[in-house]
Amino acid sequence: MIKGVEGKGLKVREMIMDGAYDREKVWREVERMKAKVVIKVRRDGRERGLLGRDETIREVREKGFDGWAKEKGYGRRNMAEASFSRLKRIFGDRVKAKNKDGKRVR
């Protein structure tokens, strides 16, 4: 998804991701992009030399998860998830259009 955005000449400036994205490949990509990122690290996460991840682990350790989440705006991820969930309940979770023109919101 990120490469698709960059392929259009756009820059990703900020991302908020849940713990499923707490992976070395993701953290390295974020470092490459120099984007602001909020990723929930796993409870048993250990520092591994990934600057952003290691910093996040230290911050969660110092402030507790709730303090870190509030400071970083992690709750915005939940708002986005709830919005998409609502849209899927209303319109369904599948795109039925066969071409790009049909997929556009009019």
LUMGU-871120 format. One record per atom (N, C-alpha, C, CB): residue number from 1; atom name; x, y, z. Coordinates in steps of 0.2 Angstrom, whole numbers, plus 2048, in hexadecimal, padded with zeros to 3 digits. Atoms other than C-alpha are relative to their C-alpha. Last residue first. Glycine has a CB too. Layout:
! LUMGU-871120
{vofi NUM CA {X Y Z}}
...
//
This chain:
! LUMGU-871120
{vofi 106 N {802 7FA 805}}
{vofi 106 CA {79F 832 7DB}}
{vofi 106 C {7FC 804 805}}
{vofi 106 CB {7FC 7FD 7FB}}
{vofi 105 N {806 7FD 7FC}}
{vofi 105 CA {7AA 826 7E5}}
{vofi 105 C {7FE 806 7FC}}
{vofi 105 CB {802 802 807}}
{vofi 104 N {7FF 7F9 7FE}}
{vofi 104 CA {7B5 81D 7D8}}
{vofi 104 C {7FA 802 804}}
{vofi 104 CB {801 804 7FB}}
{vofi 103 N {7FE 800 7F9}}
{vofi 103 CA {7B4 80A 7D8}}
{vofi 103 C {801 807 802}}
{vofi 103 CB {807 7FC 800}}
{vofi 102 N {805 803 7FB}}
{vofi 102 CA {7AA 809 7C8}}
{vofi 102 C {802 801 807}}
{vofi 102 CB {7FE 7F9 7FE}}
{vofi 101 N {805 7FB 800}}
{vofi 101 CA {7B7 814 7BE}}
{vofi 101 C {7FA 7FE 805}}
{vofi 101 CB {7FD 801 7F9}}
{vofi 100 N {7FE 7FA 7FC}}
{vofi 100 CA {7C5 808 7C4}}
{vofi 100 C {7FA 805 800}}
{vofi 100 CB {806 803 7FE}}
{vofi 99 N {7FA 7FB 803}}
{vofi 99 CA {7BD 7F9 7BC}}
{vofi 99 C {801 806 805}}
{vofi 99 CB {7FE 802 7F9}}
{vofi 98 N {7FB 804 804}}
{vofi 98 CA {7B3 7E9 7C2}}
{vofi 98 C {805 805 7FD}}
{vofi 98 CB {7FC 7FD 7FB}}
{vofi 97 N {7FF 7FD 807}}
{vofi 97 CA {7A9 7F1 7D0}}
{vofi 97 C {806 7FC 7FD}}
{vofi 97 CB {803 808 801}}
{vofi 96 N {803 804 806}}
{vofi 96 CA {7A4 7E6 7DE}}
{vofi 96 C {801 803 7F9}}
{vofi 96 CB {7F8 800 801}}
{vofi 95 N {801 7FB 806}}
{vofi 95 CA {7AF 7EC 7EC}}
{vofi 95 C {7FD 7FC 7FA}}
{vofi 95 CB {807 804 7FE}}
{vofi 94 N {7FD 802 806}}
{vofi 94 CA {7AC 7E1 7FB}}
{vofi 94 C {7FF 805 7FB}}
{vofi 94 CB {7FD 7F9 7FD}}
{vofi 93 N {7F9 800 800}}
{vofi 93 CA {7A9 7E5 80D}}
{vofi 93 C {804 7FE 7FA}}
{vofi 93 CB {802 7FB 806}}
{vofi 92 N {7FD 807 801}}
{vofi 92 CA {797 7EA 80D}}
{vofi 92 C {808 801 7FF}}
{vofi 92 CB {7FD 7FD 7F9}}
{vofi 91 N {800 802 807}}
{vofi 91 CA {78F 7FB 80B}}
{vofi 91 C {803 7F9 7FE}}
{vofi 91 CB {805 805 7FD}}
{vofi 90 N {805 7FD 804}}
{vofi 90 CA {788 7FF 81C}}
{vofi 90 C {801 7FE 7F9}}
{vofi 90 CB {801 808 800}}
{vofi 89 N {806 802 7FE}}
{vofi 89 CA {792 7F3 827}}
{vofi 89 C {7FA 803 7FB}}
{vofi 89 CB {7FE 802 807}}
{vofi 88 N {801 807 802}}
{vofi 88 CA {7A2 7F6 81D}}
{vofi 88 C {7F9 7FD 802}}
{vofi 88 CB {805 7FC 803}}
{vofi 87 N {801 800 808}}
{vofi 87 CA {7A0 809 81F}}
{vofi 87 C {7FF 7F9 7FE}}
{vofi 87 CB {806 803 7FD}}
{vofi 86 N {807 7FE 801}}
{vofi 86 CA {79E 806 832}}
{vofi 86 C {7FE 800 7F9}}
{vofi 86 CB {7FF 808 803}}
{vofi 85 N {805 806 7FE}}
{vofi 85 CA {7AD 7FB 833}}
{vofi 85 C {7F9 803 7FF}}
{vofi 85 CB {801 7FF 808}}
{vofi 84 N {800 805 806}}
{vofi 84 CA {7B7 808 829}}
{vofi 84 C {7FB 7FB 802}}
{vofi 84 CB {807 7FE 7FF}}
{vofi 83 N {803 7FD 806}}
{vofi 83 CA {7B2 816 836}}
{vofi 83 C {800 7FB 7FA}}
{vofi 83 CB {804 806 7FE}}
{vofi 82 N {807 7FF 7FF}}
{vofi 82 CA {7B6 80B 845}}
{vofi 82 C {7FC 803 7FA}}
{vofi 82 CB {7FE 804 806}}
{vofi 81 N {803 807 801}}
{vofi 81 CA {7C7 807 83E}}
{vofi 81 C {7F9 800 801}}
{vofi 81 CB {804 7FB 805}}
{vofi 80 N {800 802 807}}
{vofi 80 CA {7CB 819 83C}}
{vofi 80 C {7FD 7F9 7FE}}
{vofi 80 CB {807 801 7FD}}
{vofi 79 N {805 7FC 804}}
{vofi 79 CA {7C5 81E 84D}}
{vofi 79 C {800 7FE 7F9}}
{vofi 79 CB {801 807 801}}
{vofi 78 N {806 803 7FF}}
{vofi 78 CA {7D0 80F 854}}
{vofi 78 C {7FA 804 7FD}}
{vofi 78 CB {7FE 800 808}}
{vofi 77 N {800 806 804}}
{vofi 77 CA {7DF 816 84B}}
{vofi 77 C {7F9 7FC 801}}
{vofi 77 CB {806 7FB 802}}
{vofi 76 N {802 7FE 807}}
{vofi 76 CA {7DC 827 852}}
{vofi 76 C {7FF 7FA 7FC}}
{vofi 76 CB {804 805 7FD}}
{vofi 75 N {807 801 800}}
{vofi 75 CA {7DE 81F 864}}
{vofi 75 C {7FD 802 7F9}}
{vofi 75 CB {7FC 804 805}}
{vofi 74 N {802 807 802}}
{vofi 74 CA {7F0 81E 861}}
{vofi 74 C {7F9 7FF 7FF}}
{vofi 74 CB {803 7FB 804}}
{vofi 73 N {806 7FF 804}}
{vofi 73 CA {7F2 831 863}}
{vofi 73 C {7FE 7F9 7FD}}
{vofi 73 CB {800 805 7FA}}
{vofi 72 N {7FF 801 807}}
{vofi 72 CA {804 830 868}}
{vofi 72 C {7FA 800 7FC}}
{vofi 72 CB {803 7F9 7FF}}
{vofi 71 N {7FB 7FB 803}}
{vofi 71 CA {802 838 879}}
{vofi 71 C {801 7FF 7F9}}
{vofi 71 CB {806 7FE 804}}
{vofi 70 N {803 7F9 800}}
{vofi 70 CA {7F2 82E 87D}}
{vofi 70 C {805 805 7FD}}
{vofi 70 CB {7FE 801 807}}
{vofi 69 N {806 800 805}}
{vofi 69 CA {7F9 81D 877}}
{vofi 69 C {7FD 807 800}}
{vofi 69 CB {7FB 7FB 801}}
{vofi 68 N {7FD 800 807}}
{vofi 68 CA {809 820 881}}
{vofi 68 C {7FB 801 7FB}}
{vofi 68 CB {805 7FA 7FF}}
{vofi 67 N {7FD 7F9 800}}
{vofi 67 CA {800 824 891}}
{vofi 67 C {803 801 7F9}}
{vofi 67 CB {805 800 805}}
{vofi 66 N {806 7FA 801}}
{vofi 66 CA {7F4 815 88E}}
{vofi 66 C {803 807 800}}
{vofi 66 CB {7FC 7FF 806}}
{vofi 65 N {803 800 807}}
{vofi 65 CA {803 809 88A}}
{vofi 65 C {7FB 806 800}}
{vofi 65 CB {7FD 7F9 7FF}}
{vofi 64 N {806 804 800}}
{vofi 64 CA {80D 80E 89A}}
{vofi 64 C {7FD 800 7F9}}
{vofi 64 CB {7FB 801 806}}
{vofi 63 N {807 7FC 7FF}}
{vofi 63 CA {817 81E 89A}}
{vofi 63 C {7FA 7FB 801}}
{vofi 63 CB {7FF 804 7FA}}
{vofi 62 N {800 7FB 7FB}}
{vofi 62 CA {829 817 89D}}
{vofi 62 C {7F9 803 801}}
{vofi 62 CB {804 806 7FD}}
{vofi 61 N {7FD 802 7FA}}
{vofi 61 CA {828 806 895}}
{vofi 61 C {7FF 806 805}}
{vofi 61 CB {807 7FD 7FF}}
{vofi 60 N {805 804 7FD}}
{vofi 60 CA {81D 80C 887}}
{vofi 60 C {802 7FE 807}}
{vofi 60 CB {7FE 7FA 7FB}}
{vofi 59 N {805 7FB 7FF}}
{vofi 59 CA {82A 81A 883}}
{vofi 59 C {7FA 7FC 804}}
{vofi 59 CB {7FD 804 7FA}}
{vofi 58 N {7FE 7FC 7FA}}
{vofi 58 CA {838 80E 884}}
{vofi 58 C {7FA 804 802}}
{vofi 58 CB {806 804 7FE}}
{vofi 57 N {800 804 7FA}}
{vofi 57 CA {82F 802 878}}
{vofi 57 C {802 803 806}}
{vofi 57 CB {805 7FA 7FF}}
{vofi 56 N {807 802 7FE}}
{vofi 56 CA {82B 810 86C}}
{vofi 56 C {800 7FB 806}}
{vofi 56 CB {7FC 7FD 7FA}}
{vofi 55 N {802 7FA 7FC}}
{vofi 55 CA {83D 816 86C}}
{vofi 55 C {7F9 7FF 802}}
{vofi 55 CB {800 806 7FB}}
{vofi 54 N {7FC 800 7F9}}
{vofi 54 CA {843 804 868}}
{vofi 54 C {7FD 806 804}}
{vofi 54 CB {807 801 7FF}}
{vofi 53 N {803 806 7FC}}
{vofi 53 CA {836 803 85A}}
{vofi 53 C {803 801 807}}
{vofi 53 CB {801 7FA 7FC}}
{vofi 52 N {807 7FE 7FE}}
{vofi 52 CA {83B 814 852}}
{vofi 52 C {7FD 7FB 805}}
{vofi 52 CB {7FC 801 7FA}}
{vofi 51 N {800 7FA 7FC}}
{vofi 51 CA {84E 810 853}}
{vofi 51 C {7F8 802 802}}
{vofi 51 CB {802 806 7FC}}
{vofi 50 N {805 7FC 805}}
{vofi 50 CA {84D 7FE 84D}}
{vofi 50 C {7FE 807 804}}
{vofi 50 CB {7FA 7FC 7FE}}
{vofi 49 N {7FC 7FC 804}}
{vofi 49 CA {85C 7F7 857}}
{vofi 49 C {7FC 804 7FB}}
{vofi 49 CB {806 7FC 7FD}}
{vofi 48 N {7FC 804 805}}
{vofi 48 CA {853 7E8 85E}}
{vofi 48 C {804 805 7FC}}
{vofi 48 CB {7FC 7FC 7FC}}
{vofi 47 N {7FC 7FB 804}}
{vofi 47 CA {84B 7EE 86E}}
{vofi 47 C {804 7FC 7FC}}
{vofi 47 CB {804 805 804}}
{vofi 46 N {7FA 7FF 7FD}}
{vofi 46 CA {83F 7E0 875}}
{vofi 46 C {804 805 7FB}}
{vofi 46 CB {805 7FA 801}}
{vofi 45 N {7FB 7FE 805}}
{vofi 45 CA {82D 7DE 872}}
{vofi 45 C {806 802 804}}
{vofi 45 CB {7FD 806 7FD}}
{vofi 44 N {7F9 804 7FF}}
{vofi 44 CA {824 7D3 87F}}
{vofi 44 C {805 803 7FB}}
{vofi 44 CB {7FF 7F9 800}}
{vofi 43 N {7FE 7FF 7F9}}
{vofi 43 CA {815 7DF 87F}}
{vofi 43 C {806 7FD 802}}
{vofi 43 CB {7FA 7FC 805}}
{vofi 42 N {802 806 7FD}}
{vofi 42 CA {815 7E0 86C}}
{vofi 42 C {802 801 808}}
{vofi 42 CB {802 7FA 7FE}}
{vofi 41 N {7FB 805 800}}
{vofi 41 CA {817 7F2 865}}
{vofi 41 C {7FE 7FA 805}}
{vofi 41 CB {807 802 803}}
{vofi 40 N {800 803 7FA}}
{vofi 40 CA {809 7FD 860}}
{vofi 40 C {805 7FA 800}}
{vofi 40 CB {7F8 7FD 802}}
{vofi 39 N {802 808 801}}
{vofi 39 CA {80E 806 851}}
{vofi 39 C {800 7FD 807}}
{vofi 39 CB {806 7FD 7FC}}
{vofi 38 N {802 803 7FA}}
{vofi 38 CA {80E 819 850}}
{vofi 38 C {7FE 7F9 7FF}}
{vofi 38 CB {7FA 805 803}}
{vofi 37 N {804 807 7FF}}
{vofi 37 CA {817 820 842}}
{vofi 37 C {7FE 7FF 807}}
{vofi 37 CB {804 7FB 7FD}}
{vofi 36 N {802 800 7F9}}
{vofi 36 CA {81E 831 83C}}
{vofi 36 C {7FB 7FA 800}}
{vofi 36 CB {7FC 807 802}}
{vofi 35 N {807 7FE 7FE}}
{vofi 35 CA {825 82E 82B}}
{vofi 35 C {7FF 800 807}}
{vofi 35 CB {7FB 7FB 7FC}}
{vofi 34 N {800 7FB 7FC}}
{vofi 34 CA {838 82E 826}}
{vofi 34 C {7F9 803 802}}
{vofi 34 CB {804 806 7FD}}
{vofi 33 N {805 7FB 802}}
{vofi 33 CA {834 823 818}}
{vofi 33 C {800 806 804}}
{vofi 33 CB {7F9 7FD 800}}
{vofi 32 N {7FE 7FE 807}}
{vofi 32 CA {843 818 81A}}
{vofi 32 C {7FC 806 7FE}}
{vofi 32 CB {7FF 7FA 7FB}}
{vofi 31 N {7FA 7FC 7FF}}
{vofi 31 CA {840 817 82D}}
{vofi 31 C {802 803 7F9}}
{vofi 31 CB {805 7FC 803}}
{vofi 30 N {802 7F9 7FD}}
{vofi 30 CA {82E 812 829}}
{vofi 30 C {806 804 801}}
{vofi 30 CB {7FC 7FF 807}}
{vofi 29 N {803 7FC 805}}
{vofi 29 CA {834 804 81E}}
{vofi 29 C {7FE 807 802}}
{vofi 29 CB {7FA 7FD 7FD}}
{vofi 28 N {7FB 7FE 805}}
{vofi 28 CA {840 7FE 82B}}
{vofi 28 C {7FD 804 7FB}}
{vofi 28 CB {804 7FA 7FD}}
{vofi 27 N {7FC 7FA 7FD}}
{vofi 27 CA {832 7FE 838}}
{vofi 27 C {805 802 7FB}}
{vofi 27 CB {803 7FD 807}}
{vofi 26 N {804 7FA 800}}
{vofi 26 CA {827 7F4 82C}}
{vofi 26 C {804 806 803}}
{vofi 26 CB {7F9 7FF 804}}
{vofi 25 N {801 7FD 807}}
{vofi 25 CA {834 7E7 828}}
{vofi 25 C {7FC 806 800}}
{vofi 25 CB {7FD 7FB 7FB}}
{vofi 24 N {7FA 7FC 802}}
{vofi 24 CA {838 7E5 83A}}
{vofi 24 C {800 803 7F9}}
{vofi 24 CB {806 7FB 800}}
{vofi 23 N {7FC 804 803}}
{vofi 23 CA {826 7E1 83F}}
{vofi 23 C {806 804 7FD}}
{vofi 23 CB {7FD 7FC 7FA}}
{vofi 22 N {7FA 7FF 7FC}}
{vofi 22 CA {81A 7E9 84B}}
{vofi 22 C {805 7FB 7FD}}
{vofi 22 CB {7FF 7FF 807}}
{vofi 21 N {7FB 7FD 804}}
{vofi 21 CA {80D 7EA 83D}}
{vofi 21 C {807 801 804}}
{vofi 21 CB {7FE 807 7FD}}
{vofi 20 N {7FE 805 806}}
{vofi 20 CA {801 7DE 845}}
{vofi 20 C {806 803 7FC}}
{vofi 20 CB {7FA 7FF 7FC}}
{vofi 19 N {7FB 804 7FE}}
{vofi 19 CA {802 7E9 855}}
{vofi 19 C {802 7FB 7FB}}
{vofi 19 CB {7FF 7FC 806}}
{vofi 18 N {801 805 7FA}}
{vofi 18 CA {7F7 7F6 84E}}
{vofi 18 C {806 7FC 800}}
{vofi 18 CB {7F9 7FC 800}}
{vofi 17 N {801 807 801}}
{vofi 17 CA {7FC 804 842}}
{vofi 17 C {7FF 7FC 806}}
{vofi 17 CB {806 7FD 7FC}}
{vofi 16 N {802 803 7F9}}
{vofi 16 CA {7FB 817 842}}
{vofi 16 C {7FF 7F9 7FE}}
{vofi 16 CB {7FB 804 803}}
{vofi 15 N {804 807 800}}
{vofi 15 CA {804 81F 833}}
{vofi 15 C {7FF 7FE 807}}
{vofi 15 CB {804 7FB 7FC}}
{vofi 14 N {802 802 7FA}}
{vofi 14 CA {80A 831 82F}}
{vofi 14 C {7FC 7F9 7FF}}
{vofi 14 CB {7FC 805 804}}
{vofi 13 N {7FD 7FC 7FB}}
{vofi 13 CA {813 83A 821}}
{vofi 13 C {7FF 7FD 807}}
{vofi 13 CB {7FE 807 800}}
{vofi 12 N {804 802 7FA}}
{vofi 12 CA {810 82E 812}}
{vofi 12 C {804 804 806}}
{vofi 12 CB {800 7F9 801}}
{vofi 11 N {7FC 802 7FA}}
{vofi 11 CA {817 837 803}}
{vofi 11 C {7FB 7FF 806}}
{vofi 11 CB {805 806 802}}
{vofi 10 N {802 7FE 7FA}}
{vofi 10 CA {80E 838 7F2}}
{vofi 10 C {805 7FE 806}}
{vofi 10 CB {7F9 7FE 802}}
{vofi 9 N {7FC 7FA 7FF}}
{vofi 9 CA {816 836 7E1}}
{vofi 9 C {7FE 803 807}}
{vofi 9 CB {7FF 805 7FB}}
{vofi 8 N {804 7FB 803}}
{vofi 8 CA {809 829 7DB}}
{vofi 8 C {803 807 802}}
{vofi 8 CB {7F9 800 803}}
{vofi 7 N {800 801 807}}
{vofi 7 CA {816 81B 7DE}}
{vofi 7 C {7FC 806 7FC}}
{vofi 7 CB {7FD 7FA 7FE}}
{vofi 6 N {7F9 7FD 802}}
{vofi 6 CA {818 821 7F0}}
{vofi 6 C {800 800 7F8}}
{vofi 6 CB {806 7FD 803}}
{vofi 5 N {801 7F9 7FF}}
{vofi 5 CA {805 81D 7F3}}
{vofi 5 C {807 804 7FE}}
{vofi 5 CB {7FF 801 808}}
{vofi 4 N {805 7FE 804}}
{vofi 4 CA {807 80C 7EB}}
{vofi 4 C {7FF 808 801}}
{vofi 4 CB {7F9 7FD 801}}
{vofi 3 N {7FD 7FF 807}}
{vofi 3 CA {817 809 7F4}}
{vofi 3 C {7FB 802 7FB}}
{vofi 3 CB {803 7F9 7FE}}
{vofi 2 N {7FC 7FA 800}}
{vofi 2 CA {80E 80C 804}}
{vofi 2 C {803 801 7FA}}
{vofi 2 CB {805 7FF 806}}
{vofi 1 N {804 7FA 800}}
{vofi 1 CA {800 800 800}}
{vofi 1 C {804 806 800}}
{vofi 1 CB {7FB 800 806}}
//
